[in-house]
Amino acid sequence: MPDSRLPLLPVLCGLLLPGLLLTSCGPGTPEGPLPQAYDPPGAIVTTDKPITRPHRRTIGVRSAGVYASNEFAGGRLDDFFRASDSVFTAVIRPENAPINNSPWYAFQLWADRPQTIYVELTYVDGSHRYVPKLSPDGHHWSPIDAAAYRPDTSAGSARLRLDVGPDTLWVSAQELLTSDDVEAWTARLAERPWVARDVIGTSRQGRPLYRLTITEAPTATDFVLVIGRQHPPEVTGSLAVQTFLETLADDTDLARRFRRRFAVLAVPLVNPDGVDEGHWRHNTGGVDLNRDWLDFNQPETRQVRDAFLPLREDPDATVYFAVDFHSTQHDVFYTLDRSLEAFPDGLVDRWLETIAARLPAYTVRDEPFGLGSPVSKNWFYETFGATAVTYEVGDENDRDRIRSVARTAAVALMERLLEVPDAS
């Protein structure tokens, strides 16, 4: 997530994915405080930094018969205690600091008897950002009711009113989309005959880094590169990359024509350790992976780089387009400064114009940048000379809109790329 200080979009609505549902919420969805997004000191120093591993445990406040747990993939809860009769404090700490203000939290609550409690979300080295999402099972999610949610921008905290009882209530910054969920999704997509899945390496903790290859051209020389989820809390970007890739892999006439010429190489989850450890931003080396695309000190970025580099050495291969999916406070496309000569010439403008024409109620925000930051977009351009984009999705976007925009973006890209003469 690059630097951005526009307000949150206050909408979250229906999304259905296998094993994951965010229910419709309507116009009353609560809005959180203005987040503080920035590159903290030392962000571009990507040698290993110490982190604090999560202490997986269940904390019982026996006097109230209330319990809280972080014992699941993606859990983040560092302390939980009773502040007064019905008020409990949840303490959330990052993996290390200083750190971008993306304060992920996820925990389970239950009680011996049905009761209404208040939970104060408090943060160390950060302030509240994400509107809470609730689930009875960790799979079906809905945003908290606006009347039960009170963020305090001055204190950087938030108070939640929650009904708890013997059944487990899940509370999370975003719906959970863990490495197991992404692995299962890649396996389903790879059931299509034109999609292959392989492992290009492993994370620091040994989790597989999956690559999807989408093509019907066994000797393809024209390529599109896709990556996602370098930053663990950026679930909306992960939802977008899934829809984007599903659209490129659809059984439609356009997608078939596209796949007969192009091959898509995609690594949809670059930071599986950070996701499952409940990190705010970093991998388990304590580093922002999207600032490691110059020095490549971290194994995840090195292995993704090495999976793409053979294309540079192949005289017949041409990369036309590369995209990295993220989340921030609002939708925005971070593009290359137009003074840079990217191939194909003018592609990004034609692509964004097509999206805008297909979605007249949607605002396409195009923010060009130069090459001063060691992020993936700039590496793609400097390595391949290709059009490269960071595709950012709003934290609190309507989930149906996320899918609609991502699908439209994929269709528009296929159409515009098929118009470009073969570089060979």
C-alpha positions, -999 to +999 in steps of 0.1 A: +000+000+000+017+032-011+014+066+006-022+078+005-044+098+028-078+099+013-107+088+035-121+053+037-150+044+015-178+035+039-193+006+021-190-032+024-214-056+008-222-090-006-194-112-018-196-150-023-165-171-027-161-208-020-160-210+018-162-172+022-192-149+023-194-113+032-230-104+035-247-073+021-247-043+044-264-014+027-259+023+033-255+021+070-221+005+071-199+021+097-170+043+086-137+042+103-113+070+111-089+084+086-060+059+085-024+071+086-006+054+057+031+061+052+065+046+048+080+046+083+117+051+089+138+023+077+111+008+054+135+005+024+162-012+045+152-048+038+177-069+057+162-090+085+147-073+114+135-089+147+098-096+151+077-108+179+059-140+171+022-142+182+016-160+215-011-184+206-034-188+235-069-185+250-074-159+276-102-164+301-117-137+323-133-161+347-150-135+368-171-126+338-171-160+321-158-144+289-130-159+268-109-147+239-086-167+216-061-161+188-054-198+182-061-199+145-043-189+112-045-152+108-052-146+145-039-114+161-047-106+198-019-098+222-038-093+254-074-093+267-086-082+301-116-068+319-115-030+323-149-027+341-181-047+346-190-052+309-160-035+292-130-055+280-098-043+265-082-060+235-046-051+230-032-054+194+006-051+187+024-053+154+051-079+145+077-051+148+079-013+146+081+012+131+055+000+107+028+012+082-005+017+100-023-014+088-033-027+122-046-062+117-066-079+144-085-112+145-098-131+175-126-154+187-149-146+216-173-167+236-189-167+271-204-191+296-238-174+293-254-150+268-245-114+275-237-081+259-201-068+263-181-039+251-146-045+236-122-016+234-097-022+205-064-006+215-031-006+196+006-004+203+026+015+176-006+021+155-042+034+155-075+019+145-082+016+108-104-013+098-142-016+103-147-048+122-161-078+104-180-105+124-186-142+117-202-171+135-179-196+118-148-179+103-163-183+068-194-162+066-188-125+074-206-093+078-195-058+089-205-048+124-236-027+127-229+010+127-248+014+160-225-011+177-192+005+166-176+037+178-141+046+166-122+072+186-100+091+162-083+111+189-073+080+209-067+058+179-090+031+193-125+017+188-153+004+210-175-025+199-208-037+214-210-074+210-235-101+219-216-132+231-225-166+245-215-202+243-212-201+205-180-186+191-180-151+176-152-142+153-140-106+151-116-095+125-102-065+106-112-081+073-127-115+064-101-142+069-084-154+036-055-175+048-028-194+029-049-225+031-078-207+015-056-194-013-041-228-018-075-243-022-086-216-046-055-221-068-062-259-068-097-253-080-086-229-107-060-254-118-087-279-126-093-260-158-073-276-186-056-243-196-044-235-160-014-252-144-001-248-109+034-253-096+055-243-066+083-218-073+098-219-038+089-216-001+085-188+024+108-184+054+085-207+074+083-233+046+049-225+031+047-230-007+047-201-031+023-211-058+025-200-094-004-202-118+002-204-156-028-196-177-024-202-214-035-223-244-003-216-263+023-242-254+051-221-270+038-187-260+062-158-263+039-130-251+034-127-214+014-110-186+028-111-151+006-109-119+014-109-082-006-102-050-008-101-012+026-089-004+010-071+026-011-095+048-041-073+058-048-064+021-077-088+017-096-067-008-066-067-031-066-105-028-102-107-037-096-086-068-066-106-080-087-138-077-115-124-098-090-109-123-073-143-128-106-162-129-117-139-157-085-145-177-092-182-172-129-181-181-143-203-209-153-173-231-145-165-267-124-135-257-105-154-230-098-183-254-085-160-281-063-142-255-049-175-241-041-188-276-016-159-279-006-149-243+006-167-212-003-154-178+022-161-150+007-153-115+019-156-079-013-145-061+001-149-025+037-136-020+036-134+018+018-165+032+037-164+065+026-128+072-010-137+064-011-168+087+008-151+115-016-122+115+010-096+106+002-059+100+026-055+071+058-076+070+070-111+063+086-131+091+119-114+083+103-082+096+104-066+062+080-049+039+083-071+008+071-044-015+102-024-006+126-053-013+124-052-052+159-037-054+181-056-029+160-088-028+171-096+007+140-117+015+135-152+002+099-145-010+108-117-033+140-134-045+120-165-055+092-146-072+119-126-091+137-158-101+105-173-114+101-143-138+137-136-148+140-164-174+117-143-196+144-116-197+170-141-209+147-156-236+152-136-268+118-146-280+098-137-249+081-103-245+064-091-213+035-068-223+019-061-189+026-066-152+003-059-123+006-061-085-026-061-064-028-042-031-053-025-008-055+011+005-081+036+015-097+040-019-094+025-054-064+038-073-042+027-102-006+036-095+009+038-130+042+047-145+051+083-152+042+089-188+077+103-195+089+066-192+087+047-225+068+016-215+058-012-240+033-014-255+031+024-261-001+039-247-015+006-234-022+018-198-042+048-211-063+027-235-069+001-207-080+026-181-102+045-206-119+012-214-126+005-178-140+040-173-163+036-204-176+002-192-182+014-156-196+050-159-205+052-122-170+042-112-142+067-108-109+055-123-081+072-103-048+072-122-018+083-102+015+081-122+048+078-104+085+077-113+110+050-104+122+063-070+108+035-048+120-001-047+085-016-054+075-044-077+059-021-103+092-004-109+112-036-110+088-050-137+093-019-158+131-017-153+135-055-160+112-059-189+104-024-202+067-034-199+036-015-188+034-020-151+006-010-126-001-013-089-038-020-087-051-007-053-085-017-039-103+003-011-103-014+023-141-011+028-153-014-007-185-031-016-173-067-023-196-070-054-180-039-068-145-053-062-154-082-083-172-061-110-142-038-114-117-066-114-137-085-140-140-054-162-103-047-158-094-082-170-118-081-199-105-046-209-069-058-207-075-088-229-092-067-255-065-040-256-037-065-256-052-084-285-051-052-305-013-049-301+007-065-329+029-094-319+063-081-310+080-111-326 
